[in-house]
């Protein structure tokens, strides 16, 4: 899965083969979860502090996430999204 962002040890990816409700994948150490574009966990587990960070990032970058989702659905390359600093 292509990485679209990385911050505070959290890796954000989006899979072009996913056809479910729009979402992205986040991993942090041994934790993995799917998040919707409103920052809610839809599958998996994530530490609460890092989940809040991912949720804030998702809300800030919702439009970019939607554009990347459309690109991925069409088999196009996704673009990087700015990390939280």
GROMACS elastic network, one bead per residue, 0.5 to 0.9 nm:
[ bonds ]
;  ai    aj funct       b0    kb
    1    13     6  0.59519   500
    1    14     6  0.60516   500
    1    15     6  0.51122   500
    1    16     6  0.76314   500
    2    12     6  0.85726   500
    2    13     6  0.55442   500
    2    14     6  0.61377   500
    2    15     6  0.68280   500
    2    16     6  0.85445   500
    2    77     6  0.86766   500
    2    78     6  0.76519   500
    3     6     6  0.75458   500
    3    11     6  0.69083   500
    3    12     6  0.57335   500
    3    14     6  0.68656   500
    3    78     6  0.88332   500
    3    79     6  0.88931   500
    3    80     6  0.75114   500
    4    11     6  0.80845   500
    4    12     6  0.57565   500
    4    13     6  0.53833   500
    4    14     6  0.69893   500
    4    68     6  0.88852   500
    4    78     6  0.72365   500
    4    79     6  0.62999   500
    4    81     6  0.57116   500
    4    82     6  0.84463   500
    5    10     6  0.82525   500
    5    11     6  0.62651   500
    5    12     6  0.50972   500
    5    13     6  0.70950   500
    5    80     6  0.59064   500
    5    81     6  0.54918   500
    5    82     6  0.64451   500
    5    83     6  0.57657   500
    6     9     6  0.67457   500
    6    10     6  0.55526   500
    6    12     6  0.59895   500
    6    13     6  0.89047   500
    6    81     6  0.88080   500
    6    82     6  0.83564   500
    6    83     6  0.59963   500
    6    84     6  0.84688   500
    7    10     6  0.52585   500
    7    11     6  0.68455   500
    7    12     6  0.85097   500
    7    82     6  0.89547   500
    7    83     6  0.54184   500
    7    84     6  0.61206   500
    7    85     6  0.74328   500
    8    11     6  0.85708   500
    8    28     6  0.89446   500
    8    50     6  0.85037   500
    8    53     6  0.88834   500
    8    83     6  0.87626   500
    8    84     6  0.80253   500
    8    85     6  0.83534   500
    9    27     6  0.84470   500
    9    28     6  0.61906   500
    9    29     6  0.78273   500
   10    26     6  0.65757   500
   10    27     6  0.56982   500
   10    29     6  0.80505   500
   10    50     6  0.77904   500
   10    54     6  0.81044   500
   11    25     6  0.80748   500
   11    26     6  0.55382   500
   11    27     6  0.52400   500
   11    28     6  0.65884   500
   12    24     6  0.69554   500
   12    25     6  0.56951   500
   12    27     6  0.67653   500
   12    54     6  0.87967   500
   13    24     6  0.59848   500
   13    25     6  0.51370   500
   13    26     6  0.64389   500
   13    27     6  0.85225   500
   14    17     6  0.89247   500
   14    18     6  0.81883   500
   14    23     6  0.75781   500
   14    24     6  0.50039   500
   14    25     6  0.60718   500
   14    26     6  0.89170   500
   14    68     6  0.80582   500
   14    69     6  0.75717   500
   14    72     6  0.76505   500
   14    78     6  0.80781   500
   15    18     6  0.55902   500
   15    24     6  0.75476   500
   15    25     6  0.80851   500
   15    69     6  0.86476   500
   15    72     6  0.69374   500
   15    73     6  0.87945   500
   16    19     6  0.81059   500
   16    69     6  0.78321   500
   16    71     6  0.80796   500
   16    73     6  0.57099   500
   16    74     6  0.79052   500
   16    75     6  0.61407   500
   16    76     6  0.80646   500
   16    77     6  0.85632   500
   16    78     6  0.86045   500
   17    72     6  0.75638   500
   17    73     6  0.71775   500
   17    75     6  0.81738   500
   18    21     6  0.85257   500
   18    22     6  0.82981   500
   18    23     6  0.85697   500
   18    72     6  0.83867   500
   18    73     6  0.76100   500
   19    22     6  0.76402   500
   19    73     6  0.72656   500
   20    23     6  0.77902   500
   21    36     6  0.78492   500
   22    35     6  0.87739   500
   22    36     6  0.63029   500
   22    37     6  0.70580   500
   22    65     6  0.87726   500
   22    66     6  0.76668   500
   22    69     6  0.66435   500
   23    34     6  0.64093   500
   23    35     6  0.54416   500
   23    37     6  0.60334   500
   23    42     6  0.83628   500
   23    65     6  0.83859   500
   23    66     6  0.89682   500
   23    69     6  0.78600   500
   24    33     6  0.85073   500
   24    34     6  0.56311   500
   24    35     6  0.55151   500
   24    36     6  0.65658   500
   24    37     6  0.76292   500
   24    65     6  0.82071   500
   24    69     6  0.85708   500
   25    32     6  0.72504   500
   25    33     6  0.58444   500
   25    35     6  0.63136   500
   25    36     6  0.89818   500
   26    31     6  0.81816   500
   26    32     6  0.57631   500
   26    33     6  0.54609   500
   26    34     6  0.62468   500
   26    35     6  0.73578   500
   26    46     6  0.85163   500
   26    54     6  0.79166   500
   27    30     6  0.72937   500
   27    31     6  0.55326   500
   27    33     6  0.65531   500
   27    34     6  0.88834   500
   27    46     6  0.79857   500
   28    31     6  0.51407   500
   28    32     6  0.65571   500
   28    46     6  0.75997   500
   28    47     6  0.84395   500
   28    50     6  0.80219   500
   29    32     6  0.81131   500
   31    44     6  0.78110   500
   31    45     6  0.61207   500
   31    46     6  0.54618   500
   31    47     6  0.75211   500
   32    43     6  0.85106   500
   32    44     6  0.58506   500
   32    45     6  0.60367   500
   32    46     6  0.63368   500
   33    41     6  0.65545   500
   33    42     6  0.73780   500
   33    43     6  0.54495   500
   33    45     6  0.54246   500
   33    46     6  0.62139   500
   34    40     6  0.83350   500
   34    41     6  0.57403   500
   34    42     6  0.54875   500
   34    43     6  0.50712   500
   34    44     6  0.64083   500
   34    45     6  0.85603   500
   35    38     6  0.77351   500
   35    39     6  0.55986   500
   35    40     6  0.52688   500
   35    42     6  0.54841   500
   35    43     6  0.72815   500
   35    54     6  0.83677   500
   35    55     6  0.80037   500
   35    58     6  0.84632   500
   36    39     6  0.54393   500
   36    40     6  0.54648   500
   36    41     6  0.65778   500
   36    42     6  0.65717   500
   36    55     6  0.89144   500
   36    58     6  0.81359   500
   37    40     6  0.73898   500
   37    55     6  0.82610   500
   37    58     6  0.56846   500
   37    59     6  0.68184   500
   37    61     6  0.84370   500
   37    62     6  0.57703   500
   37    63     6  0.88454   500
   37    65     6  0.69493   500
   37    66     6  0.77468   500
   38    55     6  0.68420   500
   38    56     6  0.86961   500
   38    58     6  0.62124   500
   38    59     6  0.56881   500
   38    62     6  0.73031   500
   39    51     6  0.80741   500
   39    52     6  0.80503   500
   39    54     6  0.65690   500
   39    56     6  0.69226   500
   39    57     6  0.78172   500
   39    58     6  0.53372   500
   39    59     6  0.64561   500
   40    51     6  0.84308   500
   40    55     6  0.66398   500
   41    44     6  0.72518   500
   41    45     6  0.77606   500
   41    46     6  0.82237   500
   41    51     6  0.79460   500
   41    55     6  0.86380   500
   45    51     6  0.89547   500
   46    49     6  0.84929   500
   46    50     6  0.69100   500
   46    51     6  0.58754   500
   47    50     6  0.54870   500
   47    51     6  0.59694   500
   47    52     6  0.87404   500
   48    52     6  0.62803   500
   48    53     6  0.87688   500
   49    52     6  0.53522   500
   49    53     6  0.65726   500
   49    54     6  0.89266   500
   50    54     6  0.61954   500
   50    55     6  0.85191   500
   51    54     6  0.50705   500
   51    55     6  0.60377   500
   51    56     6  0.86200   500
   52    56     6  0.61714   500
   52    57     6  0.85824   500
   53    56     6  0.52410   500
   53    57     6  0.62589   500
   53    58     6  0.86693   500
   53    84     6  0.82810   500
   54    57     6  0.50511   500
   54    58     6  0.60905   500
   54    59     6  0.87190   500
   54    84     6  0.89709   500
   55    58     6  0.50766   500
   55    59     6  0.63113   500
   55    60     6  0.87066   500
   56    59     6  0.53153   500
   56    60     6  0.63100   500
   56    61     6  0.86943   500
   56    84     6  0.88055   500
   57    60     6  0.52023   500
   57    61     6  0.61427   500
   57    62     6  0.83212   500
   57    83     6  0.75828   500
   57    84     6  0.65104   500
   58    61     6  0.51594   500
   58    62     6  0.55129   500
   58    65     6  0.76192   500
   59    62     6  0.52148   500
   59    63     6  0.86618   500
   60    63     6  0.82102   500
   60    64     6  0.89682   500
   61    64     6  0.53250   500
   61    65     6  0.61388   500
   61    66     6  0.87232   500
   61    81     6  0.75433   500
   61    82     6  0.83217   500
   62    65     6  0.50142   500
   62    66     6  0.62161   500
   62    67     6  0.87139   500
   63    66     6  0.51425   500
   63    67     6  0.63375   500
   63    68     6  0.86983   500
   64    67     6  0.50512   500
   64    68     6  0.61360   500
   64    69     6  0.85151   500
   64    79     6  0.87872   500
   64    81     6  0.71011   500
   65    68     6  0.50623   500
   65    69     6  0.60600   500
   65    70     6  0.86838   500
   65    81     6  0.80546   500
   66    70     6  0.63259   500
   66    71     6  0.87083   500
   67    70     6  0.52139   500
   67    71     6  0.63108   500
   67    72     6  0.86555   500
   67    78     6  0.84338   500
   68    71     6  0.50063   500
   68    72     6  0.60341   500
   68    73     6  0.85218   500
   68    76     6  0.88612   500
   68    77     6  0.82161   500
   68    78     6  0.52350   500
   68    79     6  0.66805   500
   68    80     6  0.88853   500
   69    72     6  0.50779   500
   69    73     6  0.61110   500
   69    74     6  0.86798   500
   69    78     6  0.78735   500
   70    73     6  0.51155   500
   70    74     6  0.63726   500
   70    75     6  0.87586   500
   70    76     6  0.84950   500
   70    78     6  0.89192   500
   71    74     6  0.52107   500
   71    75     6  0.63197   500
   71    77     6  0.64350   500
   71    78     6  0.60344   500
   71    79     6  0.89179   500
   72    76     6  0.54312   500
   72    77     6  0.65098   500
   72    78     6  0.61870   500
   73    76     6  0.74451   500
   74    77     6  0.88863   500
   75    78     6  0.88986   500
   80    83     6  0.89004   500
   82    85     6  0.88423   500
